[in-house]
Amino acid sequence: MIPQLTATRFLKVMSSGRTQPCLLVGEDAEGNEVEVVVKLRGHPQMMPGGMVAEAMSSLLATDLGLPVPPPYRMTIEKEFAQTVPDPILRGHLEKSVGLNFASGRWAAGHAIWPKDRFISKTLKPVAMEIFAFDGLIQNPDRRAVNPNCVYLGDEFMFYDHESAFSHFLDIFPKPPWEPDGMRCLSNHIFRNELRGQGLELDRFQGALEALDEARFQGYLDQIPGEWNGPTVRGDKIAEYLLNCIPQFERIKLQLQSLL
Protein backbone atom coordinates (compact mmCIF):
# COMPACT_ATOMS: atom_id res chain seq x y z
CA MET A 1 0.00 0.00 0.00
CA ILE A 2 2.96 2.35 0.58
CA PRO A 3 5.80 1.66 -1.88
CA GLN A 4 9.35 2.38 -0.78
CA LEU A 5 11.83 4.64 -2.55
CA THR A 6 15.42 5.71 -1.96
CA ALA A 7 16.26 9.40 -2.43
CA THR A 8 18.67 9.99 -5.31
CA ARG A 9 18.27 13.66 -6.32
CA PHE A 10 17.35 16.87 -4.51
CA LEU A 11 15.33 19.26 -6.67
CA LYS A 12 14.07 22.06 -4.44
CA VAL A 13 12.27 23.10 -1.28
CA MET A 14 8.58 23.56 -2.00
CA SER A 15 7.40 27.17 -1.95
CA SER A 16 5.13 26.77 1.06
CA GLY A 17 4.94 24.81 4.26
CA ARG A 18 6.45 25.47 7.67
CA THR A 19 8.11 22.03 7.63
CA GLN A 20 9.91 22.80 4.32
CA PRO A 21 8.71 19.78 2.32
CA CYS A 22 11.24 18.94 -0.36
CA LEU A 23 10.81 17.88 -3.95
CA LEU A 24 13.07 14.86 -4.43
CA VAL A 25 13.60 12.11 -6.95
CA GLY A 26 13.59 8.60 -5.57
CA GLU A 27 14.23 5.18 -7.06
CA ASP A 28 12.24 2.02 -6.39
CA ALA A 29 13.74 -1.46 -6.19
CA GLU A 30 13.57 -1.83 -10.00
CA GLY A 31 15.40 1.44 -10.59
CA ASN A 32 12.35 3.40 -11.71
CA GLU A 33 12.48 7.11 -10.83
CA VAL A 34 9.59 8.86 -9.09
CA GLU A 35 9.30 12.57 -8.31
CA VAL A 36 7.80 13.07 -4.84
CA VAL A 37 7.21 15.69 -2.16
CA VAL A 38 8.87 14.54 1.07
CA LYS A 39 8.10 15.54 4.64
CA LEU A 40 11.26 15.42 6.76
CA ARG A 41 10.68 13.72 10.10
CA GLY A 42 13.79 15.42 11.48
CA HIS A 43 12.53 18.94 10.75
CA PRO A 44 12.02 20.89 14.00
CA GLN A 45 8.54 22.05 12.91
CA MET A 46 7.26 18.54 12.18
CA MET A 47 4.40 17.76 14.55
CA PRO A 48 4.90 14.69 16.78
CA GLY A 49 2.98 11.92 15.06
CA GLY A 50 2.59 14.02 11.91
CA MET A 51 3.96 11.28 9.68
CA VAL A 52 1.59 8.61 10.95
CA ALA A 53 -1.28 11.09 10.56
CA GLU A 54 -0.17 11.68 6.95
CA ALA A 55 0.08 7.98 6.18
CA MET A 56 -3.18 6.89 7.82
CA SER A 57 -5.06 9.77 6.17
CA SER A 58 -3.64 9.02 2.74
CA LEU A 59 -4.49 5.32 2.93
CA LEU A 60 -7.98 6.08 4.23
CA ALA A 61 -8.64 8.66 1.49
CA THR A 62 -7.51 6.17 -1.16
CA ASP A 63 -9.86 3.50 0.20
CA LEU A 64 -12.68 6.05 0.22
CA GLY A 65 -12.06 6.85 -3.45
CA LEU A 66 -10.91 10.42 -2.83
CA PRO A 67 -8.31 12.23 -4.99
CA VAL A 68 -5.05 12.22 -3.03
CA PRO A 69 -1.52 11.71 -4.37
CA PRO A 70 -0.09 8.22 -3.91
CA PRO A 71 1.91 7.78 -0.67
CA TYR A 72 5.50 6.56 -0.44
CA ARG A 73 8.06 5.68 2.21
CA MET A 74 11.19 7.60 1.24
CA THR A 75 14.56 6.41 2.52
CA ILE A 76 17.04 9.22 3.05
CA GLU A 77 20.62 8.04 3.46
CA LYS A 78 23.34 10.06 5.17
CA GLU A 79 25.42 10.22 1.99
CA PHE A 80 22.48 11.71 0.11
CA ALA A 81 21.75 14.27 2.84
CA GLN A 82 25.34 15.51 2.67
CA THR A 83 24.97 16.40 -1.01
CA VAL A 84 22.48 19.21 -0.25
CA PRO A 85 24.38 22.53 -0.34
CA ASP A 86 22.25 24.60 2.05
CA PRO A 87 23.70 23.92 5.54
CA ILE A 88 20.44 24.36 7.49
CA LEU A 89 18.43 22.15 5.16
CA ARG A 90 21.29 19.65 5.05
CA GLY A 91 21.08 19.44 8.83
CA HIS A 92 17.34 18.72 8.66
CA LEU A 93 17.99 15.98 6.11
CA GLU A 94 20.74 14.46 8.23
CA LYS A 95 18.31 14.30 11.16
CA SER A 96 15.80 12.61 8.86
CA VAL A 97 18.02 9.68 7.84
CA GLY A 98 15.78 6.64 7.52
CA LEU A 99 12.15 6.47 6.39
CA ASN A 100 10.12 9.62 5.71
CA PHE A 101 6.60 10.14 4.39
CA ALA A 102 6.32 11.24 0.77
CA SER A 103 3.55 11.75 -1.74
CA GLY A 104 3.55 11.77 -5.51
CA ARG A 105 3.73 15.14 -7.22
CA TRP A 106 0.57 16.09 -9.09
CA ALA A 107 0.66 16.70 -12.83
CA ALA A 108 1.61 20.06 -14.30
CA GLY A 109 -1.25 22.48 -14.81
CA HIS A 110 -2.87 22.14 -11.39
CA ALA A 111 -3.56 25.41 -9.55
CA ILE A 112 -4.07 26.13 -5.85
CA TRP A 113 -7.78 26.38 -4.98
CA PRO A 114 -8.45 30.10 -4.31
CA LYS A 115 -10.53 31.52 -1.47
CA ASP A 116 -14.31 31.42 -2.00
CA ARG A 117 -14.02 30.15 -5.57
CA PHE A 118 -17.35 29.00 -7.00
CA ILE A 119 -17.66 25.22 -6.86
CA SER A 120 -19.07 23.90 -10.11
CA LYS A 121 -21.86 21.34 -10.22
CA THR A 122 -19.33 18.75 -11.41
CA LEU A 123 -16.94 19.39 -8.51
CA LYS A 124 -19.55 19.79 -5.78
CA PRO A 125 -19.98 16.06 -4.88
CA VAL A 126 -16.22 15.68 -4.36
CA ALA A 127 -16.05 18.97 -2.42
CA MET A 128 -18.74 17.65 -0.07
CA GLU A 129 -16.78 14.44 0.45
CA ILE A 130 -13.51 16.28 1.10
CA PHE A 131 -15.36 18.44 3.64
CA ALA A 132 -16.71 15.29 5.32
CA PHE A 133 -13.30 13.60 5.18
CA ASP A 134 -11.61 16.50 6.96
CA GLY A 135 -14.29 16.34 9.64
CA LEU A 136 -13.83 12.60 10.00
CA ILE A 137 -10.07 12.90 10.46
CA GLN A 138 -10.42 16.10 12.51
CA ASN A 139 -8.17 18.11 10.20
CA PRO A 140 -8.29 21.89 10.86
CA ASP A 141 -5.66 22.77 8.28
CA ARG A 142 -7.52 23.10 4.96
CA ARG A 143 -8.16 26.82 5.23
CA ALA A 144 -8.12 29.80 2.87
CA VAL A 145 -4.60 30.73 3.99
CA ASN A 146 -3.44 27.14 3.58
CA PRO A 147 -5.83 25.32 1.22
CA ASN A 148 -3.73 22.19 0.61
CA CYS A 149 -5.90 21.55 -2.41
CA VAL A 150 -5.30 21.98 -6.14
CA TYR A 151 -7.54 21.61 -9.16
CA LEU A 152 -7.29 21.09 -12.88
CA GLY A 153 -10.51 21.50 -14.84
CA ASP A 154 -13.09 19.31 -13.12
CA GLU A 155 -10.61 17.43 -10.93
CA PHE A 156 -9.41 18.05 -7.37
CA MET A 157 -6.23 16.83 -5.72
CA PHE A 158 -5.84 17.40 -1.99
CA TYR A 159 -2.91 16.71 0.30
CA ASP A 160 -1.08 17.48 3.57
CA HIS A 161 -2.68 15.74 6.56
CA GLU A 162 0.05 16.28 9.13
CA SER A 163 -2.42 18.11 11.42
CA ALA A 164 -5.11 15.42 11.21
CA PHE A 165 -6.43 13.65 14.31
CA SER A 166 -5.97 16.91 16.19
CA HIS A 167 -8.36 15.72 18.91
CA PHE A 168 -5.59 13.45 20.22
CA LEU A 169 -3.64 16.64 20.98
CA ASP A 170 -6.67 18.20 22.71
CA ILE A 171 -6.76 20.95 20.08
CA PHE A 172 -10.36 20.04 19.26
CA PRO A 173 -11.03 17.49 21.99
CA LYS A 174 -14.60 16.43 21.18
CA PRO A 175 -15.25 13.44 18.88
CA PRO A 176 -16.92 14.40 15.59
CA TRP A 177 -20.28 12.81 16.41
CA GLU A 178 -20.84 15.00 19.49
CA PRO A 179 -22.25 18.56 19.46
CA ASP A 180 -19.49 21.03 18.57
CA GLY A 181 -17.40 18.07 17.39
CA MET A 182 -16.80 19.66 14.01
CA ARG A 183 -15.34 22.94 15.21
CA CYS A 184 -12.14 22.03 13.37
CA LEU A 185 -13.97 22.80 10.10
CA SER A 186 -14.99 26.35 11.03
CA ASN A 187 -12.59 27.85 8.45
CA HIS A 188 -12.66 25.05 5.87
CA ILE A 189 -12.09 26.19 2.28
CA PHE A 190 -15.40 24.74 1.05
CA ARG A 191 -17.64 25.74 3.96
CA ASN A 192 -18.94 29.02 2.56
CA GLU A 193 -19.69 27.58 -0.87
CA LEU A 194 -21.56 24.61 0.67
CA ARG A 195 -23.72 26.69 3.01
CA GLY A 196 -27.45 26.04 2.79
CA GLN A 197 -27.01 22.77 0.91
CA GLY A 198 -27.69 19.20 1.98
CA LEU A 199 -24.58 17.06 2.02
CA GLU A 200 -24.69 14.10 -0.37
CA LEU A 201 -22.55 11.47 1.31
CA ASP A 202 -24.13 8.10 0.46
CA ARG A 203 -21.19 6.97 -1.67
CA PHE A 204 -18.70 8.17 0.94
CA GLN A 205 -20.58 6.42 3.75
CA GLY A 206 -20.79 3.16 1.80
CA ALA A 207 -17.03 3.19 1.18
CA LEU A 208 -16.36 3.91 4.86
CA GLU A 209 -18.67 1.13 6.04
CA ALA A 210 -16.80 -1.33 3.79
CA LEU A 211 -13.67 -0.90 5.93
CA ASP A 212 -12.97 -3.09 8.93
CA GLU A 213 -10.38 -3.89 11.58
CA ALA A 214 -8.37 -6.09 9.19
CA ARG A 215 -8.10 -3.29 6.66
CA PHE A 216 -6.87 -0.82 9.26
CA GLN A 217 -4.37 -3.40 10.50
CA GLY A 218 -3.11 -3.51 6.92
CA TYR A 219 -2.46 0.23 7.18
CA LEU A 220 -0.51 -0.26 10.41
CA ASP A 221 1.59 -3.02 8.85
CA GLN A 222 2.85 -0.48 6.29
CA ILE A 223 3.79 2.26 8.73
CA PRO A 224 7.21 2.44 10.44
CA GLY A 225 6.96 2.54 14.23
CA GLU A 226 9.17 5.63 14.41
CA TRP A 227 6.47 7.65 12.67
CA ASN A 228 4.27 7.43 15.77
CA GLY A 229 4.16 10.30 18.25
CA PRO A 230 3.46 10.19 21.99
CA THR A 231 -0.29 10.71 21.49
CA VAL A 232 -0.88 10.55 17.72
CA ARG A 233 -0.29 6.86 17.09
CA GLY A 234 -1.38 4.48 14.37
CA ASP A 235 -3.10 2.05 16.72
CA LYS A 236 -5.10 4.86 18.33
CA ILE A 237 -6.07 6.24 14.92
CA ALA A 238 -7.25 2.79 13.76
CA GLU A 239 -9.34 2.36 16.91
CA TYR A 240 -10.82 5.84 16.46
CA LEU A 241 -11.75 5.21 12.82
CA LEU A 242 -13.45 1.93 13.74
CA ASN A 243 -15.51 3.87 16.29
CA CYS A 244 -16.47 6.43 13.64
CA ILE A 245 -18.02 3.89 11.27
CA PRO A 246 -21.13 3.06 13.36
CA GLN A 247 -21.39 6.73 14.39
CA PHE A 248 -21.44 8.12 10.87
CA GLU A 249 -25.12 9.09 10.87
CA ARG A 250 -24.39 11.30 13.89
CA ILE A 251 -21.24 12.60 12.21
CA LYS A 252 -23.32 13.67 9.19
CA LEU A 253 -25.64 15.64 11.47
CA GLN A 254 -22.68 17.52 12.95
CA LEU A 255 -21.27 18.20 9.47
CA GLN A 256 -24.62 19.49 8.28
CA SER A 257 -24.94 21.73 11.33
CA LEU A 258 -22.00 23.80 10.07
CA LEU A 259 -23.84 24.60 6.85
VENGI-V84035 format. One record per residue. N is the residue number from 0. SS is DSSP state (h for helix, s for strand, l for the rest). PHI is phi as a letter, one per 40 degrees, with the letter a starting at -180 (999 if undefined). D_CENTER is the distance of its C-alpha to the mean C-alpha in Angstrom with 2 decimals. Layout:
n ss phi d_center
N SS PHI D_CENTER
N SS PHI D_CENTER
This chain:
n ss phi d_center
0 l 999 15.03
1 l b 13.71
2 s c 16.50
3 s b 17.83
4 s b 18.97
5 s b 21.30
6 s c 21.07
7 s b 24.20
8 s a 23.93
9 s c 22.51
10 s b 22.16
11 s a 20.94
12 s c 18.75
13 l c 16.40
14 l c 18.00
15 l b 15.55
16 l h 13.47
17 l c 15.27
18 l c 14.16
19 l f 15.71
20 l d 13.32
21 s b 15.91
22 s c 16.70
23 s b 18.47
24 s b 20.30
25 s b 20.20
26 s b 22.60
27 l c 22.29
28 l c 25.23
29 l c 27.15
30 l g 26.95
31 l c 24.74
32 s c 22.88
33 s b 19.25
34 s c 17.83
35 s b 14.34
36 s c 12.35
37 s b 12.46
38 l c 11.32
39 l c 14.64
40 l c 14.94
41 l c 18.38
42 l c 17.59
43 l c 19.20
44 l c 16.52
45 l c 13.74
46 l c 13.16
47 l d 14.76
48 l g 12.46
49 h c 9.44
50 h c 9.25
51 h c 9.71
52 h c 7.06
53 h d 4.54
54 h c 7.06
55 h c 7.90
56 h c 4.99
57 h c 5.30
58 h c 8.93
59 h c 9.31
60 h d 8.23
61 h c 10.58
62 h c 13.18
63 l c 13.13
64 l g 13.90
65 l c 11.23
66 l c 10.88
67 s b 7.89
68 l c 9.22
69 l c 10.58
70 s c 9.49
71 s a 12.39
72 s b 14.13
73 s b 16.00
74 s c 19.34
75 s b 20.77
76 l c 24.50
77 h d 26.77
78 h c 28.90
79 h c 26.06
80 h d 24.93
81 l c 28.55
82 l c 28.71
83 l c 26.53
84 l c 29.18
85 l c 27.59
86 h c 28.61
87 h c 25.91
88 h c 23.04
89 h d 25.07
90 h c 25.19
91 h c 21.42
92 h c 21.27
93 h c 24.18
94 l c 22.48
95 l b 19.50
96 l d 21.86
97 s h 20.53
98 s c 17.15
99 s b 14.02
100 s c 10.47
101 s b 10.49
102 s b 9.35
103 s c 12.16
104 l c 13.54
105 l c 14.15
106 l c 17.85
107 l d 20.22
108 l h 21.08
109 l c 17.77
110 s b 18.02
111 s c 15.90
112 l c 16.20
113 l c 19.05
114 l d 19.89
115 l f 21.65
116 l c 21.87
117 l c 23.60
118 l c 21.54
119 l c 23.72
120 h d 24.87
121 h c 23.13
122 h c 19.66
123 h c 20.17
124 h d 19.35
125 h c 15.85
126 h c 15.43
127 h c 16.64
128 h c 14.22
129 h c 11.13
130 h d 13.03
131 h c 13.67
132 h c 10.22
133 h c 9.20
134 h c 12.54
135 h c 12.16
136 l c 9.28
137 l f 11.10
138 l b 8.70
139 l c 11.41
140 l b 9.90
141 l b 10.09
142 s b 13.78
143 l d 16.62
144 l c 16.78
145 s a 13.15
146 l c 12.05
147 l f 9.02
148 s a 10.53
149 s b 13.39
150 s a 16.16
151 s a 19.13
152 l g 21.93
153 l b 20.84
154 s b 17.41
155 s c 13.95
156 s a 10.96
157 s b 7.73
158 l a 4.91
159 l g 4.10
160 l b 2.79
161 l c 6.12
162 l c 8.15
163 l c 7.22
164 l f 10.44
165 h c 12.46
166 h c 15.51
167 h c 16.01
168 h c 16.78
169 l g 19.10
170 l c 17.51
171 l b 17.58
172 l c 19.59
173 l c 20.47
174 l c 18.89
175 l c 17.76
176 l c 20.98
177 l c 23.29
178 l d 24.76
179 l g 22.75
180 l c 19.72
181 l b 17.64
182 h d 18.59
183 h c 15.03
184 h c 15.07
185 l d 18.35
186 l b 17.24
187 s c 14.65
188 l c 15.26
189 l c 16.63
190 h d 18.66
191 h c 21.88
192 h c 22.05
193 h c 21.58
194 l d 24.23
195 l g 27.18
196 l b 25.67
197 l c 25.22
198 l c 21.80
199 l b 22.09
200 l b 19.83
201 h c 22.18
202 h c 20.33
203 h d 17.00
204 h c 19.05
205 h c 20.90
206 h c 17.92
207 h c 16.67
208 h c 20.27
209 l c 20.58
210 l c 18.33
211 l a 20.25
212 h d 20.61
213 h c 21.33
214 h c 18.16
215 h c 16.06
216 h c 18.50
217 h c 17.71
218 h d 14.08
219 h c 15.71
220 h c 18.24
221 h c 15.80
222 l b 14.31
223 l c 16.65
224 h d 18.16
225 h c 17.93
226 h c 14.17
227 l c 15.08
228 l b 16.08
229 l c 19.16
230 l b 17.63
231 l c 13.94
232 l b 14.84
233 h d 13.90
234 h c 17.17
235 h c 16.78
236 h c 13.41
237 h c 15.19
238 h c 18.19
239 h c 16.48
240 h c 14.93
241 h c 18.43
242 h c 19.94
243 h c 17.91
244 h d 19.28
245 h c 22.91
246 l c 22.06
247 h c 20.30
248 h c 23.45
249 h c 23.45
250 h c 19.77
251 h d 20.76
252 h c 23.65
253 h c 21.63
254 h c 19.29
255 h c 22.51
256 h c 24.16
257 l c 22.00
258 l b 23.39
